[in-house]
């Protein structure tokens, strides 16, 4: 269906010209859908992933360092880290776990992008009942015009759905929870 949509959109573009924003939007959304399907297929191939020990603090530090380097000084979004002094190890796919965290960080940045002044994304780790916990939080920016949107619905817009993120975390023996309270999304 995605290929058919793309083919039809290309035919419409050829017929009505390059300037129609509706056709460009249709092509862009078809491309986005294709990318989502490709990610889903990649994550569904669990037999191809070799499990290995993953230091969660190290993985989060690497992701935050990459973010800071990419954002440079032009971003008003600050990444605050409060990582446990204890080594937090799990066994699984570093790439899949990093993709889930990166997906949440991208959404956090998108939700803060339209705000004025500095904002921060907080990353914290801890050990709770012998389980590693990662918490990513940021100030909620839900407008008065749309107060009923839940945090879960907002995260769906990142491209890797919350269900896929949940599946990845579940496959690693963990839980993924999204909540919005006290002015923060967690």
C-alpha positions in Angstrom: 0.0 0.0 0.0 2.8 2.4 0.7 4.4 1.8 -2.7 1.0 2.3 -4.4 0.5 5.6 -2.4 4.0 6.8 -3.5 3.4 5.9 -7.1 0.0 7.6 -7.1 1.5 10.7 -5.5 4.3 10.8 -8.1 1.7 10.6 -10.8 -0.3 13.5 -9.2 2.9 15.5 -9.0 3.6 14.9 -12.7 0.1 15.9 -13.6 -0.4 18.9 -11.3 3.1 20.2 -10.9 5.8 20.3 -8.3 4.3 23.2 -6.3 1.2 21.7 -4.8 2.0 21.4 -1.0 -0.7 18.7 -0.6 1.1 16.4 -3.0 4.5 17.1 -1.3 2.9 16.3 2.1 1.4 13.1 0.7 4.8 12.0 -0.6 6.5 13.0 2.7 4.0 11.0 4.8 4.3 8.0 2.5 8.1 8.2 2.9 7.7 8.5 6.7 5.4 5.4 6.7 7.9 3.4 4.7 10.7 4.3 7.2 8.5 3.3 10.1 7.8 -0.1 8.5 11.5 -0.6 7.8 12.3 0.1 11.5 9.5 -2.3 12.6 10.9 -5.0 10.3 14.4 -4.4 11.7 13.2 -4.7 15.3 11.1 -7.7 14.6 14.1 -9.7 13.5 15.1 -10.7 17.1 17.0 -13.8 15.9 19.6 -11.6 14.1 20.4 -9.6 17.3 23.1 -11.0 19.5 22.7 -10.2 23.1 25.7 -8.8 25.0 26.3 -7.1 28.3 25.3 -3.4 28.1 26.4 -0.8 30.6 23.4 1.5 30.6 25.2 4.5 32.1 27.9 4.3 29.4 25.2 4.0 26.7 23.3 7.0 28.0 26.6 9.1 28.4 27.5 8.2 24.8 24.0 9.3 23.5 24.0 12.5 25.5 27.6 13.3 24.3 26.4 12.8 20.7 23.4 15.0 21.3 25.5 17.8 22.8 28.0 17.7 19.9 25.2 17.7 17.3 23.3 20.5 19.0 26.3 22.7 19.6 25.7 26.1 21.1 22.7 26.8 18.8 20.3 24.8 20.9 18.6 26.3 24.0 17.9 22.8 25.2 20.2 21.5 27.9 20.7 17.9 28.6 21.1 17.3 32.4 22.5 13.9 33.5 22.1 12.4 37.0 23.5 8.9 36.5 23.9 6.4 39.3 27.3 5.8 40.8 26.6 2.1 40.5 27.3 0.2 37.3 24.0 -0.6 35.7 24.3 -3.6 33.5 21.7 -5.4 31.4 22.0 -8.1 28.8 20.7 -7.4 25.3 21.1 -5.3 22.2 22.8 -2.0 22.9 21.6 -0.7 19.5 17.9 -1.4 20.2 18.1 0.0 23.7 19.9 3.1 22.4 17.2 3.5 19.7 14.4 3.6 22.3 16.3 6.2 24.3 17.2 8.2 21.3 13.5 8.1 20.1 12.4 9.5 23.5 15.1 12.2 23.4 14.1 13.2 19.9 10.5 13.6 21.0 11.5 15.6 24.0 13.5 17.9 21.8 10.6 18.3 19.4 8.2 19.1 22.2 10.5 21.7 23.6 11.5 23.2 20.2 8.8 25.9 20.1 9.4 27.1 23.7 11.0 30.4 24.4 14.1 30.5 26.6 16.2 27.6 27.9 14.7 24.2 28.5 16.1 21.0 29.8 15.8 17.3 29.3 16.8 15.3 32.4 18.2 11.8 32.2 18.6 9.9 35.4 19.5 6.3 36.3 19.1 4.4 39.5 19.0 0.9 40.9 15.5 0.1 42.4 14.9 -3.3 43.9 17.9 -4.8 42.0 16.5 -3.4 38.7 18.1 -0.7 36.6 15.9 2.3 36.0 16.3 5.0 33.4 14.1 8.1 33.7 13.9 10.6 30.9 11.9 13.7 31.8 11.2 17.2 30.3 8.7 20.0 31.0 5.3 19.2 29.5 4.4 21.7 26.7 0.7 20.8 26.0 -1.2 23.8 24.8 -4.5 24.9 26.2 -6.1 24.2 22.8 -5.4 20.5 23.1 -5.2 19.6 26.8 -6.5 16.0 26.4 -3.5 14.6 24.5 -1.7 12.1 26.6 2.0 11.7 26.8 1.7 8.4 25.0 -0.1 10.0 22.1 2.6 12.7 21.8 5.4 10.2 21.7 3.7 8.3 18.8 4.8 11.2 16.5 8.5 10.4 16.8 8.4 7.7 14.1 9.1 4.7 16.3 5.8 4.0 18.0 5.4 3.5 21.7 4.3 0.0 21.1 7.6 -0.9 19.3 9.5 0.8 22.1 7.5 -1.1 24.7 8.2 -4.4 22.8 11.9 -3.7 22.7 12.1 -3.0 26.4 9.8 -6.0 27.2 12.1 -8.3 25.1 14.9 -7.1 27.4 12.9 -8.0 30.5 12.0 -4.4 31.4 9.0 -2.1 31.5 8.3 1.1 29.7 6.0 3.6 31.4 5.0 7.0 30.1 3.3 9.5 32.4 2.6 13.2 32.7 2.4 14.8 36.1 3.6 17.8 38.0 4.3 19.6 34.7 6.6 17.0 33.4 6.5 14.1 30.9 8.3 11.0 32.1 
